[in-house]
Amino acid sequence: MKANNYPSLFLLLFSISVYAQQISPQIEFETTIIDYGTIENGSDGARVFKFKNTGSADLIITNVKSTCGCTIPKKPDEPIAPGESSEIIVRYDTKRTGPFRKTITVSTNQENNPIIALKLKGTVLPAP
């Protein structure tokens, strides 16, 4: 390939990349880390990760799983339309005392970075 064809090839690849990004879903979380801080044993362990589909196609959360059985995530069942918001609810078992760090893995249909890691951390005080 001649050197004078490289700018044309670059422009073509760039155009394809921009077009592909324009017709895909894009998830944007308000935060990817929730810090419980220090909480009482047996207190409410439910927290919410809020997000928005900033793309131009329906966002589908295909799977949400945690690193252990002490954290239970709940994903939205329906696709999230472009511009719409939704949430992933996580519930940590606050009867387990001591410090904790957990990861929630979110699988989506977005093309760039389809797997997102969400983090939980905190400390549960011993029972009185």
ChimeraX attribute file (.defattr): number of C-alpha atoms within 10 A of each C-alpha:
attribute: neighborCount
match mode: 1-to-1
recipient: residues
	/A:1	5
	/A:2	5
	/A:3	6
	/A:4	8
	/A:5	9
	/A:6	11
	/A:7	9
	/A:8	10
	/A:9	11
	/A:10	10
	/A:11	11
	/A:12	11
	/A:13	11
	/A:14	12
	/A:15	11
	/A:16	11
	/A:17	11
	/A:18	10
	/A:19	11
	/A:20	11
	/A:21	16
	/A:22	13
	/A:23	12
	/A:24	19
	/A:25	26
	/A:26	25
	/A:27	22
	/A:28	14
	/A:29	16
	/A:30	9
	/A:31	12
	/A:32	16
	/A:33	15
	/A:34	14
	/A:35	12
	/A:36	16
	/A:37	11
	/A:38	13
	/A:39	17
	/A:40	16
	/A:41	19
	/A:42	15
	/A:43	13
	/A:44	13
	/A:45	18
	/A:46	15
	/A:47	17
	/A:48	15
	/A:49	17
	/A:50	15
	/A:51	18
	/A:52	20
	/A:53	24
	/A:54	18
	/A:55	20
	/A:56	15
	/A:57	20
	/A:58	21
	/A:59	23
	/A:60	21
	/A:61	21
	/A:62	15
	/A:63	15
	/A:64	20
	/A:65	18
	/A:66	18
	/A:67	12
	/A:68	10
	/A:69	10
	/A:70	13
	/A:71	19
	/A:72	18
	/A:73	20
	/A:74	14
	/A:75	17
	/A:76	15
	/A:77	10
	/A:78	11
	/A:79	15
	/A:80	20
	/A:81	18
	/A:82	18
	/A:83	14
	/A:84	14
	/A:85	15
	/A:86	18
	/A:87	15
	/A:88	17
	/A:89	15
	/A:90	21
	/A:91	15
	/A:92	21
	/A:93	18
	/A:94	21
	/A:95	17
	/A:96	16
	/A:97	16
	/A:98	14
	/A:99	12
	/A:100	13
	/A:101	11
	/A:102	18
	/A:103	18
	/A:104	21
	/A:105	17
	/A:106	19
	/A:107	17
	/A:108	20
	/A:109	18
	/A:110	20
	/A:111	12
	/A:112	12
	/A:113	11
	/A:114	15
	/A:115	17
	/A:116	16
	/A:117	15
	/A:118	17
	/A:119	17
	/A:120	19
	/A:121	17
	/A:122	16
	/A:123	19
	/A:124	23
	/A:125	18
	/A:126	14
	/A:127	10
	/A:128	5
